[in-house]
Amino acid sequence: MSYWIQEAIEKPGALRAWLKANRRSIRRVTGEDPFDKRGRVKVATLKKLRKAAKAGRVRLSDTTLRRINLAITLHKLRKRR
């Protein structure tokens, strides 16, 4: 099995680091913590954050928004396997 997509990601862990740095503001906007008890990123929170950004309730950089979209897409790919 080829893991080409892992090599295509330029800065692995960048989204997780951003979520940790902005944890309080994410809780305020979405109403929940971006991490579960095991420390994994909640995809539902990412979807809420993306929805809030599109509605104009929160401003995200283009790079952060792309990283959120990529994380959601990769989660979908993993579920299909």
N, C-alpha and C positions, 0 to 999 in steps of 0.2 A: 504494500500500500504506500502510495506517495503522499507525503505531507508538504506539498508545494505551497499551500496556502499559508503555512506557518512561516515559511521563508519570505513570503510576499509582504508580510506585515513588517513595516520598517522599525517601529518602536513598540515592541511587545511590553505590556505592563503600563503603558502610558495612561490608558483610561482608568485603570485601577488606582494609580497614583493620584490622578485628578479627582477621582471620587473620594479618596481618603482626605485630600486637602480641602475639599468643599463639602464635607459630610453634613455640616450644620445647615448650610443653605439648601442642600438637596432635601433634607428632612423637612425644612420649612415649606418648600415648594410642593413636594410630592406627598408629604404626610407620613413617610416611612423611611427607614434606614436603607441605604443602597446595598448593604451586605446582610446575608443571613447569619445564623449562629455559627456556621462553619467557616465563614469568611468569604464565601463565594458571592459574586455580584448577582443581584436579583434582576432578571430580565424585565420583570413587571415594572420595577422602578425606572429602568432605562426607558421603557415605553412611555411612562408617565412624564418623565423629564423631556422626552422628545415632543410629546403632545403640548406640554407647557411652553416649550420654546416656539413651537409653531403658532400657539395662541398669543404669544407676546408677553407672557407672564414672567419669563426669565430670558436673559440674553446669553447665548452661548456662541463661542467662536465657531467658525466654519469647520475647523479641524476637530474640535470636540464633538460637534454634531456628526461629522463623518465617522468618528470613532464609535459613537453610540450606534449609528446605523450599521456599521460593520459588525459590532458585537451582537446585535439582534439578528443579523443575517447569518452569522456563523452559528448562533444558537439554533436557528431553524435548520441549517444544514446538518448539524449534529443530531437533531431529533429524527431526521429522515433516515439516517443510517440504520 
